[in-house]
Amino acid sequence: MTTAMDIRIASETATKIGFVFNRRGIVPEGCCTYFLPRIIGISKASELILTGRLFTAREGLEMGLFSRVVPQEELMPASKQIAHEIADNTSAISTALARQMLWKMLTEDHPMTAHILESRSLTAMFGSDDAREGGASFMEKRPPRFTMKPSRQMPDFFPWWQEPTFPEK
């Protein structure tokens, strides 16, 4: 289930990590067949899933599965530090848009799609309360106090993709 997370941190004491489904007579779950190849590439994802072999946190860091590996006692503080870095210093709207763009652009076949969407998003955000606050907080050398909420203030073109439909069983 961790492959679906945007940022993954592991403890350096994690020495038995694996996608062991095939070794247990089952198949992958938690959308790891979707996320893992996008994170570490199809060849390495195939190796890990098809063999089910175990690996260490350090190896996971080297292959790009984790963004960092820290001592066990620093795992929760490091995770909370990143969460606070995002929550305390970034616009929730900007973060939500950037996250969606990062994942959705993985399947696009031309960079112009990203350019158009980024330009559209910039245009939408330039006149926003969060953009004004971001500029003011920078000029006044103080932490920002962003107020816009993704639950009700996303740009009118969001979502920009067509939602897939899935057949009911």
N, C-alpha and C positions, 0 to 999 in steps of 0.2 A: 504494500500500500504506500510505501514511502516514495516510489517512483513518481507518483502524482504530485508530490510536493515540489514547489518551485525552488526551494533552497533545502539542501540536505547536508546535515553535519553528523559526523560519526565520532565516537570515542575511539581513541587509539588502542583501547583494550578490546575492541570488537575484532575478534580473530576468526569468527565463524559466521560469515555472511554468505548467503547464497540464494539462488532461485532454484530450489531443490524439487520442484513439482514433479518432474519426470522421474526422479529417484523415488518418489512416493506413489507412483502410478496414477498421478492426476495431471492436470494441465495448469498452465499459468493463470493467475487471477489478479484482481486489483488493477486491471488495465496495464499491467507491466508489458504486455506485448505491444501496446501502443506507445507508452512513454519510454521504456528502456532503449529501444533503437534510436529514438530522437535525442536521448541524453548522451549515449556512449557510442552510437553507430551500430549498424546492423550486424557487422561481423563479430564484434565483441559481445553484443547482446545475444547473438545466436550461440556463441561459444558458452556463455554463462547459462542460458536457458536449456540448451540441448544437452550439455554435460551435467548440469546441476552441481558443478564443483563448488567448493567453498573457497572464499577469498577473505583477505584481511581488509580492515578499514583503509590502511595505507594503499593497498592495491586499488581499492575503490576510488580513492582520491586521485591516484595516477590515471585512472581511466576516465575520470570526469563524473563519476556517479555522485561523489560528495564534493561540496565546495570547500570544505576544510575538515581536518581531523584534529581533535583537541584531546587533552588529557581528560579522563573520566570525570574528574571533579569540576571541570570547566564546561562540560557539555550543556547543562541547563543554563548556566550563566551566559555562555556564548550564544545559545539559541535565543534567549530573552533579549540579549543585547541587539541582535539583528532585528528582532521583532520591534523593539523600541525604536531602533534607528528608522525603521519604515513608518511606524505609527506616529512617532513624535516629529518627524522632519519632512514627511512627504504628504502631498495632497492625495487623499483617498481616490479621488476621481482620476488624477493623473496616473496613479499606481494601477488602478483597475484597467484603464485604457492601455497602458504600456504592457501589462501582463497579457491582455488579450491579443495585442499586436504581436508580441513575441511568439506566442503559441500559434496563432493563426497564420503568421507569415512563414512558418516552417513548411507549409504545404503549397505555398504560392510558387509559381514558376518564373516570375520576373520581378526584379527589384522595383519596377515602376509601381506595382501594386502597393508596396510599402510606402513609397514616396507619396503617392496620392493619399493614402490613408493617414500618414503622418501629417501631411499638409492640412488635411481636413480637420484632424484632431487639434493641431496647433491653432488653426483659425477659431475653432470652437472654444478653446481654452484661453486664448489671448484676452478676451473681454470678461473672463469669469472672475468671481469673487476670489477664488483660490489663486489665480494669477496675480491679481492686485495684491493680495496678502503676501504671496511669495516675493514679489518685488519690494514691497514695503519692509518685510522682515529682513531682507538682504541689506537694503539701504540703512535701516535702523540698527543693524547688527544685533538682531534678537531672534530667538526661535520663532518659527511661523506658528500661526494659530489658524489652520485650515478648517473651514466650516462646511464645505460642500460634502454631500453624501451620495455615494453611488446608488443607494437604494431609491433615490428620487431625483437626482440631478445629472444623470449622464447626458451627453449630447444627444440631440434628437435623431442623429443618424445611427446611434448605437441600439442594438447590435447591427453591424454592417453586413453580416453574412446571413445566408438563408439557413435557418435552423433545419437540421435533418429530421426526417420523420422515421420512426421505427415501427415496424409492424407489431401489432399486438399479438400475443400468443393465442 
